[in-house]
Amino acid sequence: MAEQRKKLRLGELLVQQGLVTPDQLGIALAEQKQNNIPIGRQLVRLGFVTEAAIRDIMARTVGQESIDLAQVVADPEALKLVPQDFARRHRLLPIAYNADERQLSIATTEIFNVVALDQLRATLGPSIEIKTQLAGEAQLEDYIDQFYGHELSVDGILQEIETGEIDYSSLPGGGDEYTQPMVRLVNALLVDAVKRGASDIHFEPEYAFLRIRYRIDGVLETVRSLHKTYMPGITVRVKVISDMNIAETRAPQDGRLSLTLNGRPVDFRVSTHPTIHGENIVLRILDREKSIISLDRMNLPKPTINRLQLLLARPEGILIVTGPTGSGKTTTLYSLLSQVNDETVNIMTLEDPVEYPVTLMRQTSVNDAVHMDFASGIRSMMRQDPDIILVGEMRDKDTAEMAFRAAMTGHQVFSTLHTNSALGAFPRLLDIGIQPDIMAGNIIGVIAQRLVRTLCTHCKEAYVPTQEERKILGKDAAGTEQIFRPVGCARCNNKGYKGRSSVMELLVMDEDLDELVARRGTAKELRAAAFANNFRPLAQEGVARVLDGTTSLAEIARAVDLTGLLT
């Protein structure tokens, strides 16, 4: 490795990439003879190239990841593992620690410094894996000072604010904003939410206090209650980093921000809403690593996966995903698209807004300001030679008509619809103005899904179901001696559940169903035809998840209507 590094001639690489001219390199080399400053830093000092450009080209050359520390919020647990004097001496910064995988991510300028890495491994012990990322020199020095010089835990920052004479209700203009405890408090809350696996962060003002809640595995829980004096500072900080208007407090606003938390990029969609006690703020956490998963990892029954793959193999038609808000519709769509996303197809999406940027997909957000709605967006996309089109939501007649037109002209179309069940998609489409003969033959499948919490594998408890529970479980539970319920342990924060999985009913269209849709068949007729085509409703799919130990009966009852099983 050391030999490889010696062979690298940074100046020549920069010239080859067109980032500096030969003349600029010559000037830098002449200056280097006088002050003996490394060539990279010399070029930055002279203003010929940015430190970020040098960092990125070095990372590409040696096959390493690069990192922009300006977008990073360091993990306090990672900082505790590496002493400050060691970090300064060897010019490295711990940025994230994954306790489950025992992996420490560090940023450094010396990725080939074997001596420093060996010393760090000796300090940490052999069980902790070290992942290195290349950072810029000046940036690294600044952020070592910042992260080690200030308290980063939520409790520590609150103590600092309460005991120090700091005006935390306002933010300074200019200077080093990181020294402000309110800035660090917001960052620490974001890190904490991501580490706990939250999907949303709620800042809810009340008369005398500010409530902070996380949505974890689909359920809201209060994590902090702060005095109302914290509210102005938190509100201003969130608005500043989300590019919102801090002067506007009476109208709703939307924003977005991106940070590197726990060693990976995480996006946040931010929304403010005025209330009688102040502005309510909700941040949706868009973690790409966790949200876009393959079909094999969706924890679906094998027959369902096989039928989904058959639907994906069809060259045209509409696949509709239904369910209430927060049921994972977008995640399912992207998981399906990831199966077919390669260089041989042109996938175009139209969303409100784009949640997960994906390589190779042409993704567009609707924009009311320039009259770019779903219908006009689809019309424009049709002229872009698409193979597959994703429409975020069929919310009106114009959008639905354009989506069906795309399907009728030989495209695969994926979209969502707000209905309670798969069979409910047809009356919903009729309601918004789509003719039955248009639906017939163009809809290839309908998915309805819910997200349920999965039982913690470390503490779930087996028990014998009661007579009432056996009635709900039905004939499938005839030979079942036991099912499982939540208990709670340290690994699941005493919740009894850890993670979520989808319960999905999949309606695959066939000739009989198409004929019934075309002649406006009754709900009873549609249901009978669906069952004849191996359709399993949500309630039955939920019961199957209880019987295989994935979740509890109480959790299924929370997400899915089981009353039909009692009759």
C-alpha positions as CSV (number, residue, x, y, z in Angstrom):
1,M,0.0,0.0,0.0
2,A,2.8,2.4,0.9
3,E,4.4,1.7,-2.5
4,Q,1.2,2.4,-4.3
5,R,0.9,5.8,-2.5
6,K,4.4,6.8,-3.5
7,K,3.7,6.2,-7.1
8,L,0.7,8.5,-7.1
9,R,1.6,11.9,-8.5
10,L,-1.2,14.2,-7.4
11,G,-0.2,17.1,-9.6
12,E,-0.3,15.0,-12.8
13,L,-3.6,13.5,-11.8
14,L,-5.1,16.9,-11.4
15,V,-3.8,18.0,-14.8
16,Q,-5.1,14.9,-16.5
17,Q,-8.6,15.5,-15.0
18,G,-8.5,19.1,-16.2
19,L,-8.7,20.5,-12.7
20,V,-5.5,22.6,-13.0
21,T,-3.4,23.7,-16.0
22,P,0.2,22.7,-16.5
23,D,1.2,26.3,-15.8
24,Q,-0.7,26.3,-12.5
25,L,1.1,23.1,-11.5
26,G,4.4,24.6,-12.4
27,I,3.7,27.7,-10.2
28,A,2.7,25.4,-7.3
29,L,5.9,23.3,-7.7
30,A,8.0,26.5,-7.7
31,E,6.3,27.7,-4.5
32,Q,6.8,24.2,-2.9
33,K,10.6,24.5,-3.2
34,Q,10.5,27.6,-1.1
35,N,8.0,26.6,1.7
36,N,8.0,22.7,1.5
37,I,4.2,22.6,1.7
38,P,2.6,19.4,0.1
39,I,1.6,20.0,-3.4
40,G,-2.1,19.5,-2.8
41,R,-2.2,22.0,0.0
42,Q,-0.1,24.4,-2.1
43,L,-2.6,24.3,-5.0
44,V,-5.4,25.0,-2.5
45,R,-3.5,28.0,-1.0
46,L,-2.9,29.5,-4.4
47,G,-6.6,29.2,-5.2
48,F,-6.1,26.9,-8.2
49,V,-8.3,24.0,-7.0
50,T,-10.6,23.3,-4.1
51,E,-9.8,20.9,-1.3
52,A,-13.0,19.0,-2.1
53,A,-11.8,18.3,-5.7
54,I,-8.4,17.0,-4.4
55,R,-10.2,14.8,-1.9
56,D,-12.5,13.3,-4.5
57,I,-9.9,12.6,-7.1
58,M,-7.6,11.0,-4.5
59,A,-10.5,8.8,-3.3
60,R,-11.3,7.6,-6.8
61,T,-7.7,6.9,-7.6
62,V,-7.1,4.7,-4.6
63,G,-10.6,3.1,-4.6
64,Q,-11.7,4.7,-1.4
65,E,-14.9,6.6,-0.3
66,S,-14.6,10.3,0.2
67,I,-16.5,12.3,2.7
68,D,-17.5,16.0,3.1
69,L,-17.2,16.7,6.8
70,A,-19.3,19.9,6.5
71,Q,-22.3,17.6,6.0
72,V,-21.4,15.2,8.9
73,V,-22.7,15.1,12.4
74,A,-20.3,13.0,14.5
75,D,-21.6,10.2,16.7
76,P,-20.7,10.8,20.4
77,E,-20.3,7.0,20.8
78,A,-17.6,6.9,18.1
79,L,-15.8,9.9,19.7
80,K,-15.6,8.1,23.0
81,L,-13.8,5.2,21.5
82,V,-10.8,7.3,20.2
83,P,-8.9,9.6,22.6
84,Q,-8.7,13.2,21.5
85,D,-4.8,13.3,21.5
86,F,-4.7,10.2,19.4
87,A,-7.1,11.7,16.8
88,R,-5.0,14.9,16.6
89,R,-1.7,13.1,16.4
90,H,-2.7,10.8,13.6
91,R,-5.1,13.2,11.9
92,L,-8.2,11.1,12.0
93,L,-11.8,11.7,13.1
94,P,-14.2,9.0,14.3
95,I,-17.6,9.8,12.8
96,A,-19.9,6.8,13.4
97,Y,-20.0,3.6,15.4
98,N,-22.4,0.7,14.6
99,A,-22.7,-1.3,17.8
100,D,-24.6,-4.2,16.1
101,E,-21.9,-4.8,13.4
102,R,-19.1,-3.6,15.7
103,Q,-17.9,-1.2,13.0
104,L,-16.1,2.2,13.5
105,S,-16.1,4.7,10.6
106,I,-13.3,7.2,10.6
107,A,-12.4,10.1,8.3
108,T,-8.7,10.6,7.7
109,T,-6.2,12.2,5.2
110,E,-3.8,9.3,5.6
111,I,-5.6,6.2,4.4
112,F,-2.3,4.4,4.0
113,N,-1.0,5.2,7.4
114,V,-0.7,1.6,8.5
115,V,1.0,2.4,11.7
116,A,-1.8,4.6,12.9
117,L,-4.5,2.1,11.9
118,D,-2.6,-0.7,13.6
119,Q,-2.3,1.3,16.8
120,L,-6.0,2.1,16.7
121,R,-6.9,-1.6,16.2
122,A,-4.7,-2.4,19.2
123,T,-6.5,0.2,21.3
124,L,-10.0,-0.8,20.2
125,G,-9.4,-4.6,20.3
126,P,-9.7,-7.1,17.4
127,S,-13.6,-7.3,17.6
128,I,-14.1,-3.8,16.1
129,E,-13.8,-3.4,12.4
130,I,-12.4,0.0,11.1
131,K,-13.8,1.6,8.0
132,T,-11.8,4.5,6.5
133,Q,-13.0,7.4,4.4
134,L,-10.9,10.1,2.8
135,A,-11.4,13.7,4.1
136,G,-9.8,17.0,3.2
137,E,-6.8,18.2,5.3
138,A,-8.0,21.6,6.4
139,Q,-11.6,20.3,7.0
140,L,-10.3,17.5,9.1
141,E,-8.3,19.7,11.4
142,D,-11.3,22.1,11.8
143,Y,-13.8,19.4,12.6
144,I,-11.5,17.5,15.1
145,D,-11.4,20.8,17.0
146,Q,-15.2,21.2,16.7
147,F,-16.4,17.7,17.6
148,Y,-13.9,17.1,20.4
149,G,-14.2,20.6,21.8
150,H,-17.9,20.6,22.5
151,E,-20.5,18.4,24.2
152,L,-22.5,16.3,21.7
153,S,-24.9,14.3,23.8
154,V,-28.5,15.6,24.2
155,D,-28.3,15.5,28.0
156,G,-24.9,17.3,28.0
157,I,-26.1,20.0,25.7
158,L,-29.2,20.6,27.7
159,Q,-27.1,20.9,30.9
160,E,-24.8,23.3,29.1
161,I,-27.8,25.5,28.1
162,E,-29.4,25.4,31.5
163,T,-26.2,26.3,33.4
164,G,-24.6,28.7,30.9
165,E,-25.4,32.3,30.3
166,I,-26.4,31.8,26.7
167,D,-29.1,33.4,24.7
168,Y,-30.3,30.2,23.0
169,S,-33.5,31.7,21.7
170,S,-31.6,33.3,18.8
171,L,-28.8,32.3,16.5
172,P,-25.7,34.4,15.8
173,G,-25.1,36.1,12.5
174,G,-21.7,34.8,11.2
175,G,-18.9,33.3,13.3
176,D,-18.6,29.6,14.2
177,E,-22.2,28.5,14.5
178,Y,-21.2,25.1,15.8
179,T,-20.2,26.6,19.1
180,Q,-23.8,27.4,19.7
181,P,-25.4,24.8,21.9
182,M,-28.8,25.1,20.1
183,V,-27.1,24.0,16.8
184,R,-25.6,21.0,18.5
185,L,-28.8,20.2,20.2
186,V,-30.7,19.9,16.9
187,N,-27.9,17.8,15.4
188,A,-27.8,15.5,18.4
189,L,-31.6,15.0,18.2
190,L,-31.3,14.1,14.5
191,V,-28.5,11.6,15.3
192,D,-30.5,10.1,18.2
193,A,-33.6,9.7,16.0
194,V,-31.7,8.0,13.2
195,K,-29.8,5.7,15.6
196,R,-33.2,4.6,17.2
197,G,-34.6,3.8,13.7
198,A,-37.2,6.5,13.7
199,S,-39.1,7.4,10.5
200,D,-40.3,10.8,11.7
201,I,-39.4,13.4,14.3
202,H,-42.2,15.6,15.7
203,F,-41.5,19.0,17.5
204,E,-44.9,19.8,19.0
205,P,-45.4,23.1,20.9
206,E,-47.8,23.2,23.9
207,Y,-48.7,26.1,26.2
208,A,-45.8,25.7,28.5
209,F,-43.5,23.1,26.9
210,L,-42.2,21.6,23.7
211,R,-42.9,17.9,23.2
212,I,-40.5,15.9,21.0
213,R,-41.7,12.6,19.7
214,Y,-40.2,9.9,17.4
215,R,-42.2,7.6,15.2
216,I,-40.5,4.2,15.7
217,D,-41.9,1.2,13.9
218,G,-45.0,3.1,13.0
219,V,-45.8,4.1,16.6
220,L,-45.2,7.6,18.1
221,E,-43.4,7.8,21.4
222,T,-42.4,10.9,23.5
223,V,-38.6,11.1,24.0
224,R,-38.3,14.6,25.4
225,S,-40.3,17.4,27.0
226,L,-38.5,20.7,27.1
227,H,-39.5,24.1,28.5
228,K,-41.1,26.4,25.9
229,T,-38.0,28.7,25.9
230,Y,-36.2,26.1,23.8
231,M,-38.8,26.3,21.1
232,P,-37.7,29.5,19.2
233,G,-34.1,28.3,18.9
234,I,-35.0,24.9,17.7
235,T,-37.5,26.3,15.2
236,V,-35.1,28.8,13.8
237,R,-32.3,26.2,13.5
238,V,-34.5,23.7,11.7
239,K,-35.7,26.4,9.3
240,V,-32.2,27.6,8.6
241,I,-30.8,24.2,7.6
242,S,-33.9,23.4,5.6
243,D,-33.8,26.6,3.5
244,M,-37.1,27.9,4.9
245,N,-38.1,31.5,5.6
246,I,-37.4,32.1,9.3
247,A,-39.5,35.3,9.2
248,E,-42.7,33.5,8.1
249,T,-44.5,31.9,11.0
250,R,-48.1,32.1,10.0
251,A,-48.1,29.9,6.8
252,P,-47.1,26.3,6.3
253,Q,-43.7,25.7,4.8
254,D,-41.8,22.7,3.3
255,G,-38.1,22.2,3.1
256,R,-35.4,19.5,2.8
257,L,-31.9,18.9,4.2
258,S,-29.2,16.3,3.8
259,L,-26.7,15.2,6.4
260,T,-24.2,12.3,7.0
261,L,-25.4,10.6,10.1
262,N,-23.9,7.4,11.5
263,G,-21.6,7.3,8.6
264,R,-24.2,7.3,5.8
265,P,-26.1,10.1,3.9
266,V,-29.6,10.7,5.3
267,D,-32.2,13.0,3.8
268,F,-34.9,14.8,5.8
269,R,-38.2,16.2,4.4
270,V,-39.3,19.0,6.7
271,S,-42.7,20.5,7.1
272,T,-43.9,23.3,9.4
273,H,-47.5,24.0,10.3
274,P,-48.8,26.9,12.4
275,T,-50.7,26.1,15.6
276,I,-52.1,28.2,18.5
277,H,-48.9,27.6,20.5
278,G,-46.4,28.0,17.7
279,E,-45.1,26.2,14.7
280,N,-45.4,22.4,14.7
281,I,-42.4,20.8,12.9
282,V,-42.3,17.3,11.5
283,L,-39.2,15.8,9.8
284,R,-39.6,12.7,7.7
285,I,-36.3,10.7,7.8
286,L,-35.5,9.3,4.3
287,D,-32.8,6.7,4.9
288,R,-31.9,5.3,1.5
289,E,-30.0,2.4,2.9
290,K,-33.0,1.1,4.9
291,S,-35.8,2.1,2.6
292,I,-34.9,0.6,-0.8
293,I,-34.5,-3.1,-0.3
294,S,-34.7,-6.1,-2.6
295,L,-37.8,-8.3,-2.9
296,D,-35.9,-11.2,-1.2
297,R,-35.4,-9.0,1.9
298,M,-39.0,-7.8,2.2
299,N,-40.0,-10.8,4.4
300,L,-42.8,-11.8,2.0
301,P,-44.1,-15.4,1.5
302,K,-42.4,-17.2,-1.4
303,P,-45.6,-17.5,-3.5
304,T,-46.2,-13.8,-3.2
305,I,-42.6,-13.0,-4.4
306,N,-43.0,-15.4,-7.3
307,R,-46.3,-13.7,-8.4
308,L,-44.7,-10.3,-8.1
309,Q,-41.8,-11.4,-10.3
310,L,-44.3,-12.6,-12.9
311,L,-46.0,-9.3,-12.9
312,L,-42.7,-7.4,-13.3
313,A,-41.9,-9.6,-16.4
314,R,-45.0,-8.3,-18.2
315,P,-44.0,-5.6,-20.7
316,E,-47.0,-3.3,-20.3
317,G,-49.9,-2.6,-18.0
318,I,-50.5,-0.8,-14.7
319,L,-49.5,-2.2,-11.3
320,I,-51.2,-0.3,-8.5
321,V,-50.1,-0.2,-4.8
322,T,-52.8,0.8,-2.3
323,G,-52.9,1.6,1.4
324,P,-53.2,4.4,3.9
325,T,-50.5,7.1,4.5
326,G,-47.4,5.6,6.0
327,S,-48.1,2.0,4.8
328,G,-44.9,1.7,2.8
329,K,-46.3,2.2,-0.7
330,T,-43.4,4.2,-2.0
331,T,-40.9,1.8,-0.5
332,T,-42.6,-1.2,-2.2
333,L,-42.7,0.6,-5.5
334,Y,-38.9,1.3,-5.3
335,S,-38.2,-2.2,-4.2
336,L,-40.1,-3.5,-7.3
337,L,-38.3,-1.0,-9.6
338,S,-34.9,-2.0,-8.1
339,Q,-35.5,-5.5,-9.6
340,V,-35.6,-4.2,-13.1
341,N,-33.3,-1.1,-12.8
342,D,-30.3,-1.5,-15.1
343,E,-28.8,0.1,-18.2
344,T,-31.1,-1.7,-20.6
345,V,-34.3,0.2,-19.5
346,N,-35.3,3.8,-19.2
347,I,-37.2,4.3,-15.9
348,M,-38.8,7.6,-15.3
349,T,-40.6,8.7,-12.1
350,L,-42.9,11.6,-11.2
351,E,-43.4,12.1,-7.5
352,D,-44.5,14.7,-4.9
353,P,-41.7,15.0,-3.9
354,V,-38.8,12.6,-4.9
355,E,-38.0,10.8,-1.7
356,Y,-35.1,8.5,-2.7
357,P,-32.7,9.5,-5.4
358,V,-31.7,6.4,-7.3
359,T,-28.9,5.9,-9.9
360,L,-30.1,5.4,-13.5
361,M,-33.7,6.5,-12.8
362,R,-34.8,9.8,-14.3
363,Q,-36.7,11.3,-11.3
364,T,-38.9,14.4,-11.3
365,S,-40.8,16.2,-8.6
366,V,-44.1,17.9,-9.4
367,N,-43.9,21.7,-9.2
368,D,-47.1,23.7,-9.0
369,A,-45.1,27.0,-9.4
370,V,-44.4,26.1,-13.1
371,H,-47.7,24.2,-13.6
372,M,-45.9,20.8,-13.6
373,D,-48.6,18.6,-12.2
374,F,-48.9,14.8,-12.5
375,A,-50.9,14.9,-15.7
376,S,-48.6,17.3,-17.6
377,G,-45.6,15.5,-16.2
378,I,-46.7,12.2,-17.6
379,R,-47.5,13.8,-21.0
380,S,-43.9,15.2,-21.1
381,M,-42.3,11.9,-20.0
382,M,-44.1,10.0,-22.8
383,R,-41.9,12.0,-25.2
384,Q,-38.7,10.9,-23.3
385,D,-38.7,7.3,-24.7
386,P,-39.5,5.6,-21.3
387,D,-39.8,1.9,-20.8
388,I,-41.2,2.1,-17.2
389,I,-43.1,5.0,-15.7
390,L,-43.7,5.5,-11.9
391,V,-46.5,7.9,-11.1
392,G,-46.4,8.9,-7.4
393,E,-50.2,9.0,-7.0
394,M,-53.3,8.8,-9.2
395,R,-55.1,11.5,-7.3
396,D,-57.4,12.9,-10.0
397,K,-59.1,12.0,-13.4
398,D,-56.4,13.7,-15.6
399,T,-53.5,11.9,-13.9
400,A,-55.3,8.5,-14.0
401,E,-56.2,9.0,-17.7
402,M,-52.6,9.8,-18.6
403,A,-51.3,6.8,-16.6
404,F,-53.7,4.5,-18.4
405,R,-52.8,6.0,-21.8
406,A,-49.2,5.3,-21.1
407,A,-50.1,1.7,-20.2
408,M,-52.1,1.3,-23.4
409,T,-49.2,2.5,-25.5
410,G,-46.9,-0.3,-24.4
411,H,-45.3,1.0,-21.2
412,Q,-45.1,-0.5,-17.7
413,V,-46.7,1.9,-15.3
414,F,-46.4,1.8,-11.5
415,S,-48.6,4.0,-9.3
416,T,-50.3,4.3,-5.9
417,L,-53.9,4.9,-5.0
418,H,-55.5,5.6,-1.6
419,T,-57.9,2.8,-1.0
420,N,-58.4,0.3,1.9
421,S,-58.1,-2.9,-0.1
422,A,-57.0,-4.3,-3.4
423,L,-60.6,-4.8,-4.6
424,G,-61.4,-1.3,-3.5
425,A,-59.2,0.1,-6.3
426,F,-61.9,-0.4,-8.9
427,P,-64.7,1.6,-7.4
428,R,-62.1,4.3,-6.5
429,L,-61.0,4.5,-10.1
430,L,-64.6,4.6,-11.2
431,D,-65.2,7.4,-8.7
432,I,-62.5,9.6,-10.2
433,G,-63.8,9.1,-13.7
434,I,-62.0,6.1,-15.4
435,Q,-64.2,4.0,-17.6
436,P,-64.5,0.2,-16.8
437,D,-63.5,-0.8,-20.3
438,I,-60.3,1.2,-19.9
439,M,-59.4,-0.5,-16.7
440,A,-60.1,-4.0,-18.1
441,G,-57.0,-5.4,-19.7
442,N,-54.7,-2.6,-18.6
443,I,-54.5,-3.2,-14.8
444,I,-52.3,-6.2,-14.4
445,G,-52.3,-6.3,-10.6
446,V,-53.2,-4.5,-7.4
447,I,-51.3,-4.6,-4.1
448,A,-52.8,-3.6,-0.8
449,Q,-50.5,-3.5,2.2
450,R,-50.0,-2.5,5.8
451,L,-46.8,-2.3,7.9
452,V,-46.7,-4.3,11.2
453,R,-44.1,-4.4,13.9
454,T,-42.1,-7.6,14.0
455,L,-41.5,-9.3,17.4
456,C,-38.1,-9.0,18.9
457,T,-36.4,-12.3,18.3
458,H,-34.5,-12.1,21.6
459,C,-37.4,-11.7,24.0
460,K,-40.6,-12.9,22.3
461,E,-42.6,-15.2,24.5
462,A,-44.6,-18.3,23.4
463,Y,-48.0,-18.9,24.8
464,V,-51.1,-21.1,24.1
465,P,-53.8,-19.1,22.3
466,T,-57.1,-18.6,24.0
467,Q,-60.4,-19.9,22.6
468,E,-61.3,-16.5,21.3
469,E,-57.9,-16.1,19.6
470,R,-58.2,-19.6,18.0
471,K,-61.5,-18.4,16.5
472,I,-59.7,-15.4,14.9
473,L,-56.8,-17.6,13.7
474,G,-59.3,-19.9,12.1
475,K,-58.8,-23.3,10.6
476,D,-55.1,-22.5,9.8
477,A,-54.5,-22.7,13.6
478,A,-56.0,-26.1,14.0
479,G,-52.8,-27.8,14.9
480,T,-51.2,-24.7,16.5
481,E,-50.0,-25.3,20.0
482,Q,-48.5,-21.8,20.6
483,I,-48.2,-18.3,19.2
484,F,-46.0,-15.4,20.3
485,R,-46.4,-12.1,22.2
486,P,-44.0,-9.2,23.0
487,V,-42.1,-9.0,26.3
488,G,-39.4,-6.4,26.0
489,C,-35.6,-6.4,26.5
490,A,-32.6,-4.1,26.2
491,R,-32.2,-5.0,22.5
492,C,-35.6,-3.6,21.6
493,N,-35.7,-0.8,24.2
494,N,-38.3,-2.8,26.2
495,K,-40.8,-2.5,23.4
496,G,-41.1,-6.2,22.5
497,Y,-40.9,-5.2,18.8
498,K,-37.9,-4.4,16.6
499,G,-38.4,-3.5,12.9
500,R,-41.4,-3.7,10.6
501,S,-42.5,-6.0,7.8
502,S,-45.3,-5.6,5.3
503,V,-48.5,-7.6,5.2
504,M,-49.6,-7.7,1.6
505,E,-52.6,-8.9,-0.4
506,L,-51.9,-9.3,-4.1
507,L,-54.6,-9.4,-6.6
508,V,-53.4,-10.7,-10.0
509,M,-55.8,-9.9,-12.8
510,D,-57.0,-12.6,-15.2
511,E,-59.6,-12.8,-17.9
512,D,-62.5,-13.5,-15.5
513,L,-61.7,-10.4,-13.4
514,D,-61.2,-8.3,-16.5
515,E,-64.6,-9.3,-17.8
516,L,-66.2,-8.5,-14.4
517,V,-64.5,-5.1,-14.2
518,A,-65.6,-4.3,-17.8
519,R,-69.3,-4.9,-17.1
520,R,-69.1,-3.3,-13.6
521,G,-69.5,-6.5,-11.6
522,T,-70.6,-6.3,-8.0
523,A,-68.2,-6.4,-5.1
524,K,-69.4,-10.0,-4.3
525,E,-68.7,-11.2,-7.9
526,L,-65.2,-9.6,-7.9
527,R,-64.4,-11.1,-4.6
528,A,-65.5,-14.6,-5.7
529,A,-63.4,-14.3,-8.9
530,A,-60.4,-13.1,-6.9
531,F,-60.6,-16.1,-4.5
532,A,-60.8,-18.4,-7.5
533,N,-57.5,-16.9,-8.6
534,N,-55.7,-17.7,-5.3
535,F,-56.3,-14.3,-3.8
536,R,-55.6,-14.1,0.0
537,P,-57.0,-11.0,1.8
538,L,-55.0,-8.9,4.3
539,A,-56.7,-10.6,7.3
540,Q,-55.5,-14.1,6.2
541,E,-52.0,-12.8,5.3
542,G,-51.9,-11.2,8.8
543,V,-52.9,-14.4,10.5
544,A,-50.2,-16.3,8.6
545,R,-47.6,-13.8,10.0
546,V,-48.9,-14.6,13.5
547,L,-48.7,-18.3,13.0
548,D,-45.1,-18.2,11.7
549,G,-44.0,-16.1,14.7
550,T,-43.2,-12.9,12.8
551,T,-45.6,-10.7,14.8
552,S,-48.3,-10.9,17.5
553,L,-52.1,-11.1,17.1
554,A,-52.5,-7.8,18.9
555,E,-50.2,-6.0,16.4
556,I,-52.1,-7.5,13.4
557,A,-55.4,-6.4,14.9
558,R,-53.9,-2.9,15.2
559,A,-53.1,-2.6,11.5
560,V,-55.7,-4.9,9.8
561,D,-59.4,-5.4,10.3
562,L,-59.9,-8.9,11.7
563,T,-63.6,-8.6,12.5
564,G,-64.6,-10.5,9.4
565,L,-62.8,-13.6,10.8
566,L,-65.2,-13.6,13.9
567,T,-68.3,-14.2,11.8
